[in-house]
């Protein structure tokens, strides 16, 4: 496009970025650290952080792998 004989640079199209996998992880870590007795199932986690079950499961697995949480018979708890 030219304006007054000058070529304008095209701006890239804006696309909504996907939810960063780190945002739910950081949020859930903060929730567990603020409430040390917190025990959540995957379904409860999904509702708490506002994601689908698959994302919640992935976030929980990441936190278990990092040693932040551990899985018990009744849900996930702070490690």
N, C-alpha and C positions, 0 to 999 in steps of 0.2 A: 504494500500500500504506500502511496506517495502523498505527502501533504506539503504544499508549497515547495515542491521539487525535492523534498527530503524523503529518503526512504526510512520508514519506521520499522523497528524490529517487532517481530511477532512475539506476543507473550504466549507462553505455553498454556495449554488448556489446563484448567484446574480440575483435579479429580480428588474427591474426598479420600484421604488416606485410610487404609484399613486400620482397625483398632490395633495399636501396637501391643504386641504380646507382653511387653514389659509393664504397661499401665495396669492391667488387671493383677499382675503378679505383685507389683508394688503395693497396690491397694489392699490385696488380701494379706500380704505380709504385715502391713500396718494394722489391719483389723485384729489379727491374731496377737500382735505385740501389745496392742492397747487392752485386750481382754485375754489374759493368759489362760483362763479356764475355758475358752471358746472351743467348742467341738462341732464340726460341720460335716454334713454329707455332701456329696457332689451336687445334688439337687439344691440344697440350701445355699451352697457356695454360688451356684449359677444365679439364684435370685438375689443374693446379697450384692454381688458385683455387677449384675445386669448383663450377663452373657448367656450364651446357649450352653447346654450340657457338655458338648464336646470341648468347648473352650475352657469351661470350668475344670473339666477332667485334665486337660493339658496343663493348666495353671497349677493345679494341685500336684500333678506328677513332677513338674518342674521344681516346686517348692520341697517336695520329698527328696528329689535328687540332690538338691542344694543343702539338705539337712536342716531346713527351716521347720518343716512339718514331719509328722510321722502318722502312718495310718494305723488305727486301732479297729477293733471289731465294731465300734460304735461311731466311727467317723475320723476325720482328720483333726489332729491336735498339734499344738506347738511342741517341737522336739526338745 
